[in-house]
């Protein structure tokens, strides 16, 4: 009985996770985000300049539509909550995962649509 519930739970969790990483478009998007995160980390830790660096802008540009929605929602909860760095990291990660899942869902929609195209039969 427990194994049946565990299998159902495993199938339920595989669906959304599969949208995030089980197609090429989502993996390319996640690779771009990872490369931007490495660029930001290297720039923050090893490059010392007098002016502020705009390396973090690339990371936010890749997470652009949803990260600002998370920030808007966080500012509705409280300004001190939304301005904390912990909330910024969580909002950035959540927005990247949401966008990767949206890309995966779009790819699945296109794949399902092209799989069901009817071809005319010869008479």
Phi, psi and omega in degrees: 000318180291325181293327176295319178292320179294322178295321178294320178294320179295320178294323180294320181281338179288332183299299179294324179293326179293327178294329185284320189231003188262019175219160186293321183296317178294321179294322177295318178298315179294326177293321176297319178294319179295320178296319177294322178295321177294319178300316179295318180295314179296318180295322181289318186275324191246342182257120181246114179232164179282329180266165177285146180266148178258022181294326180293340179296324179297321180293318178287332176292326178287333180255020194306302190294315187274333181295326179286331173293320176296319179294323177294319177294322178293325178289336175289329178287314180175142184292322179290328177291316183287335182270358179285149181290329178297318177295323178298317178293316180295319179295321179294314180294316180296320181291323177295318179293321178296317180291324176295321176293323178294320176297318178296321178293322178294318177295319178296320178298316178294320180294317179294325181291321180282337177288333185259016179290129181274138176255145180290139180269147178283142182273000000 
